[in-house]
Amino acid sequence: MLPAYFSGAAGAEKTATRVLIAEDEFLLRLDAADNMRRIGWEVVEVSSADEALELLRYSVTFDLLLTDVDMPGQADGLELARYVRSAYPEMKIVIMSEDGAAQTIDPQLYELVLTKPVWNVGEILIKVMEAKRNAS
């Protein structure tokens, strides 16, 4: 399920920023992943919160979660974000939403909310990760 190049398995030595993208819209996911790979980050793409939760439950580690709110499956992006916030408090969370629903999301749940469609997201996410380093 993980790409061969990904070093985020349990016990692996950290080599680059590791990102999990949970987005069901293929073109948005592809663009985001391509953007992040171009800046040297390791990226794993999934098309549902259910898939993301499955990966996280097997101790695969990430530095950043980029998730859509509305996705097919039993869990949605907010449930995924809640799980990440409780199980991996150091992981940054960026939530994407197509409508104003993001305004009702608990601000403790995320570092940033983006309105979709979001293109060339790499530069935005670099700033999120730099804030992490500066806060540490």
C-alpha positions in Angstrom: 0.0 0.0 0.0 3.0 2.3 0.6 5.2 3.3 -2.3 8.6 1.6 -2.3 10.5 5.0 -1.9 8.5 6.0 1.2 10.6 5.8 4.4 7.9 6.6 6.9 7.3 3.0 8.1 7.7 2.4 11.8 11.3 2.6 12.9 12.6 4.1 9.6 15.1 6.9 9.8 13.6 10.3 8.8 14.9 11.7 5.5 12.4 14.3 4.4 9.1 15.9 5.3 6.4 13.2 5.1 2.9 14.1 3.9 -0.3 12.2 3.8 -2.9 13.5 1.3 -6.5 12.3 1.8 -8.4 13.7 -1.2 -11.0 12.0 -3.3 -10.8 14.4 -6.3 -8.0 12.9 -8.4 -6.8 16.0 -10.1 -6.5 18.0 -6.9 -4.7 15.2 -5.2 -2.3 14.7 -8.1 -1.5 18.4 -8.3 -0.9 18.6 -4.5 1.3 15.5 -4.5 3.3 16.7 -7.5 3.9 20.1 -5.9 5.2 18.5 -2.7 7.4 15.9 -4.4 9.0 18.8 -6.4 10.1 20.4 -3.1 11.6 17.1 -2.0 8.9 15.8 0.4 7.7 12.2 0.6 4.1 11.9 -0.2 1.5 9.1 0.2 -1.9 9.7 -1.5 -5.2 8.1 -0.5 -8.6 8.8 -1.8 -10.6 8.4 1.5 -10.3 9.1 5.2 -10.9 5.3 5.7 -7.6 4.5 3.8 -5.7 7.2 5.7 -6.9 5.9 9.1 -5.8 2.4 8.1 -2.3 3.6 7.3 -2.1 5.5 10.5 -3.2 2.6 12.6 -0.2 0.7 11.4 2.2 3.2 12.8 3.2 4.8 9.5 4.4 8.3 10.5 3.8 11.6 8.8 4.7 15.2 9.5 1.7 16.7 7.8 -1.9 15.7 6.9 -3.6 17.4 4.0 -7.3 16.3 4.0 -10.5 17.2 2.3 -13.6 17.4 4.6 -16.1 15.5 2.4 -14.9 12.2 1.1 -16.6 8.8 0.4 -16.5 6.1 3.0 -17.5 5.7 6.6 -15.1 8.4 8.0 -14.8 12.0 6.7 -11.9 14.3 6.8 -12.9 15.8 10.1 -13.0 12.4 11.8 -9.6 11.8 10.3 -8.3 15.1 11.7 -9.7 14.3 15.1 -7.9 11.0 15.2 -4.6 12.5 14.0 -4.9 15.3 16.6 -5.4 12.8 19.4 -3.0 10.1 18.3 -0.3 12.2 16.7 -0.4 15.6 18.3 2.9 16.7 16.6 1.5 16.2 13.1 0.4 19.4 11.3 -3.1 19.3 9.8 -4.4 21.3 6.9 -8.0 20.9 6.0 -9.5 21.7 2.5 -13.2 22.4 2.0 -15.2 23.5 -1.0 -17.7 25.6 0.9 -18.1 27.7 4.0 -18.4 24.6 6.2 -14.8 25.1 7.3 -15.9 28.1 9.4 -17.7 25.8 11.8 -14.6 23.5 12.4 -13.0 23.7 15.8 -9.8 25.7 15.4 -7.9 23.4 17.7 -8.2 20.7 15.0 -6.0 22.3 12.3 -3.2 24.7 11.5 -4.8 26.0 8.3 -8.0 25.7 6.3 -8.0 26.1 2.6 -10.9 26.7 0.2 -10.9 24.3 -2.7 -9.8 24.2 -5.4 -6.3 24.7 -4.2 -3.6 24.6 -6.9 0.2 24.8 -6.2 -0.3 24.1 -2.6 3.4 23.4 -1.9 4.4 27.0 -1.1 1.5 27.3 1.4 2.4 24.0 3.1 6.1 25.0 3.4 5.0 28.0 5.5 2.9 25.6 7.7 5.9 23.4 8.2 8.3 26.4 8.9 5.9 27.5 11.6 6.3 24.1 13.2 10.1 24.4 13.2 10.0 28.0 14.6 7.5 27.0 17.3 9.7 24.1 18.4 
